[in-house]
Amino acid sequence: MTCKSVIDGYTDFIFVNRFGTVQHQGTLNKALRRIIRDCNDAQLLKEKNPVLLPSFSCHSLRHTFTTRLVEAGVNLKVEQDTLGHKDFSTTMDIYTDVTRELKQREFGNLQEKMRERKSKKKKEEGDGEADEE
């Protein structure tokens, strides 16, 4: 099945109906609820300590997508435009979640930059002493 829809210049949508057009949100949510229910029922029948899927909607996927864009370092204005937000704060305050991994990576980057700066400064100070001799 191929996607026949073009929305705001975007195409090749993942969730399409049998006609190749974008699936309605309500239909997707109903399918997700059924999938989650069936999966959890199967887990409850065969596992002593089952790990159950939480309830979520297709809108949850939008939040996840946005968080992954942030983690991938995508320009925040590109994210805002992709999500169709008029106000930048909507994108940042509502749709982006800071994950533990993102925090660790960002602080790791900061720490590395500080080490580089310190090393560069030491090298410059060392070169200055050599010039004086």
C-alpha positions, -999 to 999 in steps of 0.1 A, spaced: 0 0 0 13 34 -9 4 68 5 -15 90 -19 -18 120 5 2 151 5 -2 174 35 18 206 37 43 191 13 47 159 33 39 125 19 47 88 26 27 87 58 30 56 79 -7 52 89 -28 51 58 -61 34 51 -70 10 23 -74 39 -1 -39 52 6 -51 83 24 -41 93 59 -58 73 86 -82 92 109 -69 97 144 -99 80 161 -94 49 140 -57 48 149 -65 52 186 -91 24 185 -65 1 168 -39 10 194 -63 3 223 -71 -31 207 -34 -40 202 -25 -29 238 -55 -49 252 -46 -81 232 -9 -79 240 -16 -73 277 -41 -102 278 -15 -125 263 11 -114 288 -13 -120 317 -20 -155 305 16 -167 300 38 -147 324 40 -149 362 52 -113 364 39 -98 332 52 -65 318 21 -47 305 19 -20 279 6 13 292 -24 29 276 -14 55 250 -28 73 220 -14 83 187 -9 117 201 17 101 225 36 92 193 38 129 185 54 137 218 79 108 214 87 119 178 95 155 191 116 142 219 136 121 195 141 151 172 156 170 202 178 141 211 190 139 175 200 176 176 175 188 151 172 226 149 144 237 172 129 261 147 127 231 122 108 211 149 84 240 155 77 243 118 73 205 114 48 203 143 29 234 130 33 254 161 29 291 159 45 297 193 80 283 199 72 278 236 45 253 227 71 231 211 96 234 239 73 234 270 47 208 259 63 185 234 99 180 244 108 158 273 143 158 286 154 123 289 182 111 313 203 101 283 199 136 268 210 152 300 240 129 303 250 136 267 246 174 270 266 176 303 292 152 288 295 176 259 299 205 283 325 187 303 345 179 272 344 215 260 356 226 294 385 201 292 394 212 257 394 249 268 416 241 299 440 221 278 442 248 251 448 274 278 476 253 294 492 248 260 490 286 253 506 293 287 533 268 280 540 282 245 543 317 261 570 305 285 590 290 256 588 323 237 603 342 267 634 320 269 
